[in-house]
Amino acid sequence: MPFAELEANRIHLPPMPQDEQEISVAHEYLHLAFAHHPAGKRERFVERLARTLVVQEED
């Protein structure tokens, strides 16, 4: 399971399919980016934004 280690500013990502990997990296990066903002703890917000960013990038 991917996760962000906020204290160390790291993202841990296991092997997975490329499309899911891109979304997971974006998701965990957003947790780091919003670490000091209440929205950074809202999983639905972070997941929706990550998917939006990855899909827009592909267009």
N, C-alpha and C positions, 0 to 999 in steps of 0.2 A: 504494500500500500504506500503510495507517495505521501510525503509529508515535508513540511518546512520546519526547520530548526531555527526558530526566531532568534534565540540568543547568539547563535553562531553565524546567522545569515546564510544558511545552507539549505539546499533542496535535495532531498533523498528521493531517488526515482528508480524503481526496479525495472527490469526488462518488460516491455509491453509493446503492443502494436503501435506503429508510428502515429496514427491519428489520435489515439488515446494519449500517447506520450506528449504530444504537443499541447493538448488541452490540460493535462496534468501539470506540465511545467508552467503554463500560464496561470493555472489555478494556484499553485504553490507560490509563484512569484507575487501574485496579488496579495496573498496572505502576508508576505514580507513587506510589500509596498504599503499596505494598509495596517501594519503592525500597531501603530499608535493612533488608529482611528477606529471607532466602534464598528464600522462596516467591515473591517478586516476579520471580525469574528463571526460574521453572518455567512454561513456556508452557502445558502441559496444565492445571495448577492454575488459572492465570489465565483461560484460555479457558473452562473448566468453570464457574468462579465467575461470570464475566461472563454467560454464557448463563443460569445459574440466576437471577441478579439480574434480568435483562431479562424472562425468562419469568414470574417471580413478579410483577413489576411489572404485566404485562399482565392477570393474573387478576383 
